[in-house]
Amino acid sequence: MAFALIALGAALACALELFEALAIVLAVALTRRTREALLGAAAAVLTCVALGVVLGPVLIARVSVAPLRIVVGVALLAFGLEWLRKGILRLAGRRARSSSYAEFEEEREALAGDPPPPAGLDWAGAVIAFKGVLLEGVEVILIVTALAAQPGGKTPALLGAGAAALFTVGLGALVHRPLRRVPETELKYIVGLVLTSFGTFFCAEGLNVHWPLGDAALLVLVALWLVVSQLLVRAVARPSERRDAAQAGASASAPALASADAAAVDGVQ
């Protein structure tokens, strides 16, 4: 159970962050030069790998099991609650929906007004690609490291992150632009649920709380956070969003009511 959830959390978090990094790299490649976009992205990837190689072993070797679970739990709660907060606001209509394609178009329009130099290395393009990949990559490294630091979490975290990285890079090489119809808002909301549930689980274990269901308690925590977050979505939703939901519910129930009325009339006749 924990294996599957760790792999899922790492894969989704990695893929969604890399979608955003991919949008910036593709924007630089299409509006300036491909060489500089790839150089900047490669430098950022090497920096992130170095950070992961240093951070992971140090965290695991220097911290004992119980404090490690608390450290990992707090880190996952910090990331998970932030993803969950943004997801709640987006689903409630209080924040713009997440879209790597929209970021790609905005970045490309911004870069189009500043053409690269006719000769030599385009440092500006390389720096833009480097910064975009580095910012998203550092968050990926921190999340994957936190998931992998839990005993038994290294293999599923690395498998999930590796699969997501291969998928995202392959997709970018194939289509040369982010996908327009990926439900990023809903996927990020799911990542927030998974990370927050793991953070709650690990913090409690670090405080010597014994879960009656073992790893299966993670599913209970996911369900609990789902209910709480959905209540918050309804509480903070804009009035227009509530009206739309009410109208959708009324439209769905109208055919059933019409059928019931027709059946009643037939019975009277």
C-alpha positions in Angstrom: 0.0 0.0 0.0 2.7 2.5 1.1 4.8 1.4 -1.9 2.1 2.3 -4.4 1.2 5.6 -2.8 4.9 6.7 -2.5 5.4 5.9 -6.2 2.2 7.7 -7.2 3.1 10.8 -5.1 6.6 11.0 -6.5 5.5 10.4 -10.1 2.7 13.0 -10.0 4.8 15.6 -8.2 7.7 15.1 -10.5 5.7 15.1 -13.7 3.7 18.2 -12.8 6.8 20.2 -11.8 8.6 19.1 -14.9 5.7 20.1 -17.1 6.2 23.7 -15.8 9.9 23.5 -16.4 9.3 22.0 -19.8 7.1 25.0 -20.7 9.9 27.4 -20.0 12.6 25.4 -21.8 10.4 25.0 -24.9 9.5 28.7 -24.9 13.2 29.6 -24.9 14.0 27.0 -27.6 11.2 28.2 -30.0 11.7 31.9 -29.6 15.5 32.1 -29.1 17.8 29.2 -29.7 17.5 25.5 -28.9 21.2 25.2 -28.0 21.0 27.7 -25.2 17.7 26.2 -23.9 19.3 22.8 -23.7 22.5 24.1 -22.1 20.6 26.0 -19.4 18.3 23.0 -18.7 21.2 20.5 -18.6 23.2 22.8 -16.1 20.1 23.0 -13.9 19.6 19.2 -14.0 23.2 18.6 -13.0 22.8 21.0 -10.1 19.6 19.2 -8.9 21.3 15.8 -9.2 24.2 17.1 -7.1 21.8 18.4 -4.5 20.0 15.1 -4.4 23.2 13.1 -4.0 24.3 15.3 -1.1 20.9 15.8 0.6 19.6 12.2 0.6 22.6 10.3 2.2 23.2 13.1 4.7 19.5 13.1 5.8 19.4 9.3 6.2 22.8 8.9 7.8 22.7 11.7 10.4 19.1 11.4 11.7 17.9 8.4 13.7 14.6 6.7 12.8 12.1 8.4 15.0 13.3 12.0 14.5 13.7 11.2 10.8 10.1 10.4 10.5 9.1 13.7 12.2 11.5 15.6 9.8 10.1 13.8 6.8 6.5 14.2 8.0 6.9 18.0 8.6 8.6 18.4 5.2 5.8 16.5 3.4 3.1 18.4 5.4 4.7 21.7 4.3 4.7 20.8 0.6 1.4 18.9 0.8 -0.6 21.6 2.6 0.7 24.2 0.2 -0.3 22.1 -2.9 -3.6 21.4 -1.2 -4.3 25.1 -0.4 -3.7 26.1 -4.0 -5.8 23.2 -5.2 -8.7 24.2 -2.9 -8.5 27.8 -4.1 -8.4 26.7 -7.8 -11.3 24.3 -7.5 -13.3 27.0 -5.6 -12.7 29.5 -8.4 -10.6 31.8 -6.2 -7.4 31.3 -8.2 -6.6 30.7 -11.8 -6.5 27.1 -12.9 -3.0 25.7 -13.3 -1.9 25.4 -17.0 1.6 24.7 -18.3 0.4 25.5 -21.7 -0.7 29.0 -20.6 2.7 29.6 -19.0 4.4 28.4 -22.2 2.4 31.0 -24.3 3.1 33.8 -21.8 6.8 33.0 -21.7 7.0 32.8 -25.5 5.3 36.1 -25.9 7.6 37.8 -23.4 10.7 36.4 -25.0 9.5 37.3 -28.6 10.1 41.0 -27.9 13.8 40.4 -27.0 15.6 38.6 -29.9 18.9 36.8 -29.2 22.2 38.3 -30.3 23.2 37.5 -33.9 26.4 35.8 -32.8 27.9 34.2 -29.8 26.3 32.5 -26.8 22.8 33.7 -25.9 23.4 34.0 -22.1 20.0 35.5 -21.4 18.2 32.4 -23.0 20.5 30.0 -21.2 19.9 31.7 -17.8 16.1 31.8 -18.3 16.1 28.0 -19.0 18.5 27.3 -16.2 16.4 29.3 -13.6 13.1 27.7 -14.8 14.4 24.1 -14.5 16.3 24.8 -11.3 13.3 26.2 -9.4 11.0 23.4 -10.3 13.8 20.8 -10.0 14.7 21.8 -6.4 11.1 21.2 -5.3 11.1 17.8 -7.0 14.4 16.9 -5.3 13.1 17.9 -1.9 9.8 16.0 -2.3 11.4 12.8 -3.6 14.1 12.9 -1.0 11.5 13.3 1.8 9.5 10.3 0.4 12.7 8.2 -0.1 14.0 9.0 3.4 11.3 6.9 5.0 12.3 3.3 5.5 11.4 1.3 2.4 10.6 4.5 0.5 13.7 4.8 -1.7 12.8 2.3 -4.4 9.2 3.5 -5.0 10.2 7.2 -4.8 13.0 6.8 -7.4 10.9 4.6 -9.6 8.0 7.0 -9.6 10.2 10.1 -10.2 12.3 8.3 -12.9 9.2 7.2 -14.8 7.7 10.7 -14.6 11.0 12.3 -15.8 11.3 9.9 -18.8 7.6 10.5 -19.7 7.9 14.3 -19.5 11.2 14.6 -21.4 10.0 12.2 -24.1 6.7 14.1 -24.4 8.6 17.4 -24.9 10.9 15.9 -27.5 7.9 14.5 -29.4 5.3 17.3 -29.4 7.6 20.4 -28.9 5.0 22.0 -26.7 3.1 21.4 -23.4 -0.2 19.5 -23.7 -3.2 21.8 -23.6 -5.8 19.5 -22.0 -3.9 18.0 -19.1 -6.1 18.5 -15.9 -3.2 20.0 -13.9 -5.4 21.6 -11.3 -7.0 18.2 -10.3 -3.7 16.4 -10.5 -2.0 18.9 -8.2 -4.9 18.6 -5.9 -4.4 14.8 -5.7 -0.6 15.3 -5.1 -1.6 17.6 -2.2 -3.8 15.0 -0.7 -1.2 12.3 -1.0 1.7 14.3 0.4 -0.4 15.7 3.2 -1.6 12.2 4.1 2.0 10.9 4.2 3.1 13.9 6.3 0.4 13.2 8.8 1.2 9.5 8.9 5.0 9.9 9.3 4.7 12.7 12.0 2.4 10.5 14.0 4.8 7.5 13.7 7.7 9.7 14.8 5.6 10.6 17.9 5.2 6.8 18.6 1.6 6.7 17.4 0.8 3.1 16.3 -1.8 3.0 13.5 -4.3 0.2 14.0 -4.5 -0.5 10.3 -0.8 -0.2 9.6 0.0 1.2 6.1 -3.7 0.9 5.2 -4.3 3.9 7.5 -2.9 6.0 4.7 -6.1 5.3 2.7 -8.1 6.5 5.7 -6.0 9.7 5.9 -6.4 10.3 2.2 -10.2 10.0 2.6 -10.2 12.3 5.6 -8.2 15.0 3.9 -10.4 14.6 0.8 -13.5 15.3 2.9 -12.0 18.2 4.8 -10.7 19.8 1.6 -14.0 19.4 -0.3 -15.8 21.1 2.6 -13.3 23.9 2.3 -13.8 24.1 -1.4 -17.5 24.6 -0.8 -17.0 27.1 2.0 -14.7 29.4 0.0 -16.3 29.0 -3.5 -17.5 32.1 -5.2 -21.2 32.7 -5.4 -21.1 32.1 -9.1 -19.4 28.7 -8.6 -22.1 27.7 -6.1 -24.9 28.8 -8.5 -23.3 26.7 -11.3 -23.1 23.7 -9.0 -26.7 24.2 -7.9 -27.8 24.6 -11.5 -25.9 21.5 -12.6 -27.6 19.5 -9.8 -31.0 20.8 -10.8 -30.4 20.0 -14.5 -29.3 16.5 -13.5 -32.5 15.9 -11.4 -34.9 17.5 -13.9 -35.2 14.4 -16.2 -35.8 12.2 -13.2 -38.6 14.5 -11.9 -40.2 14.7 -15.3 -40.2 10.9 -15.6 -41.8 10.6 -12.1 -44.5 13.1 -13.0 -45.2 11.3 -16.3 -45.5 8.0 -14.4 -47.9 9.6 -11.9 -50.1 11.0 -14.7 -50.2 7.6 -16.4 -51.2 6.0 -13.1 -54.1 8.4 -12.6 -55.3 7.8 -16.2 
